[in-house]
Amino acid sequence: MARREITAAASRYTSRKIRGKGAGDQSWQQRAYDMYHQVPEVRFAAAWIGNAMSGARLFAGRRADDGTIEPAPSDHRASEIVAQIAGGPDGQAKMLGAFGKHLTVPGEGWIVIRPNDSVLSPYSPEEGHDWRVLSVQEVRQQQGKLIAEIEGEEVLISEGDPESMDPDGPVALRVWDPDPERAIEADSPVRSSLELLEELQLLNAAVKAIARSRITGRGVLLVPKGTRFPSGQQQGEEDDLIEVFMTIAETAIRDPESAAATVPILLELPAETIADFKYVTFESQFDELALKLREEAVRRFAIGLEMPAEILLGLGDVNHWGAWALTSEAIRLGVEPKLGTVAYALTSQWMRPILEAEGDPDWHRWLVWYDTSPLRVRTNRSETALQAFDRGVISAKAVRRETGFDDSDAPAAGEQPPPDDGNDDQDGGDGTPPTPPKLPVDESEAEPATLPAAATAAGPDRSAALIAAADGLIWTALTTAGEKLRKTPACPRSERARSREVESARLHTLLSVEADQVEQWRLLDGAWSRVPEIAARYGLDSGCLTASLDDYARELIAAGVEHEYRLVPSLLTACVGEAS
């Protein structure tokens, strides 16, 4: 497909440029930037959001009737426009990462887009566009023009008349999180915490002063007069007391490892005023209080962020399930809303104007959207997948997926895997091929070759009904097991509320359950109460069907593998044989 230029979009956007009284007083944004540079907790939060956003993927899509986003075909014009944004995936990652910081700290940022044939940026294709993400400190309005500072150069972006604007001129997109009180103003999580962060700075200064005070002197040792100690020239009966204190403090600050920083000051008093040696320190009760107040300020700031506080405070006491849930919640609450803000700006001010100008009748239905699946943290289930495959409960395709391979790594037709070098029986001892292991579940996706007469009397529909009934029994059993699993040690009490967000029948794929714990915790007790009814309906042996389904469900729970409908026919094979 030939590459098409999109310079016409510049005039279309600037003709719709925001007019009015401006964004009001946004002086708080400079304070927010100061906090980003001075308070490490602010920098961490902004960097975390930015790094997470940079891992998302942009794509062109269309919202379906059920609310989901359907990706556009790869050869559609909308997909081509998204592919050209910021020069491709690498540029898009940098752009989204920059907006993670901008939307977290000042709540807004700018995108300036210029045709690269006039800019000649080495980071963009010459026939494409140069995309720059700028902060609010790098863009200002002046006499009907927008002035952007790019690498020390001022770039003028004229508001102009839609009928006489330069189609090759630069385009500026303002991207911001609107304030709920005044939508044209920006808002951010740091904004509401500015007073708290200034308090945190004061507490940091207090802790620093406490540390210095403890370094500059170790208190005063009071000595009865007449007691003799070796003394230096700076400490004697005629020394000025204040001068002694100042000299020792200066020495301790300059050289924290000197004697002045580790040895108390000696002060001799008349014997009648002091009967024994006394050690006096200058510590106050505020010393310990300042540390507690600082911890409280950091905790309050973490709570004020648009993500779980544990992300900032640390996950040291959280188990693997809790870490997964917290990360998922942080993506949902802290990352995806900001991705949506950027995607909305790119949709309304870039993609749709291009499609409308090119005459696409459905221009208003296409949008720029994001995919956060690369950010989802998944536990390493490769070993579990291999064990589950050996037991016959998952396919080779599922093993490749869980171990990081794809279908291109599958063996070619007729290709055999290399023999094992171990001492296990690999062949019959005479060079004959090894006997395939007997698996509890056949990997075949076909329905059983033979079904009992009761199951096939009404034709294929009857057979499908039997498979559907067995599938329903398995799903109900896994649901029952999941509901019980929430009350076991596998799911800590602190995580049970979050576990309810996961469908009960899939909960076992997130929690670690040993094979003997299925019986210990009675996860499948009462799960097969309807099997006799189903078995009688289709002419199967009730005991055989119960055992087959129960073994399969136990294997799934212990392996942490999700149930697959396509395996159900294989579960019925043994029972069909007995019924025949």
Secondary structure, 3 states (H helix, E strand, C coil): CCCCCCCHHHHHHHHCCCCCCCCCCCCHHHHHHHHHHHCHHHHHHHHHHHHHHHCCEEEEEEECCCCCEEECCCCCHHHHHHHHHHHCHHHHHHHHHHHHHHHHCCCEEEEEEEEHHHHCCCCCCCCCEEEEEECHHHEEEECCEEEEEECCEEEEEECCCCCCCCCCCCEEEEEECECCCCCCCECCCCHHHHHHHHHHHHHHHHHHHHHHHHHHCCCEEEEECCCCCCCCCCCCCCCCHHHHHHHHHHHHHHCCCCHHHHCCEEEEECHHHCCCCEEECCCCCHHHHHHHHHHHHHHHHHHHCCCCHHHHHCCCCCCHHHHHHHHHHHHHHHHHHHHHHHHHHHHHHHHHHHHHHCCCCCCCCEEEEEECHHHCCCCCCHHHHHHHHHCCCCCHHHHHHHCCCCHHHCCCCCCCCCCCCCCCCCCCCCCCCCCCCCCCCCCCCCCCCCCCHHHHCCCHHHHHHHHHHHHHHHHHHHHHHHHHHCCCCCCCHHHHHHHCCCCHHHHHHCCCCCHHHHHHCCCCCCCCCCHHHHHHHHCCCHHHHHHHHHHHHHHHHHHCCCCCHHHHHHHHHHHHHHHC
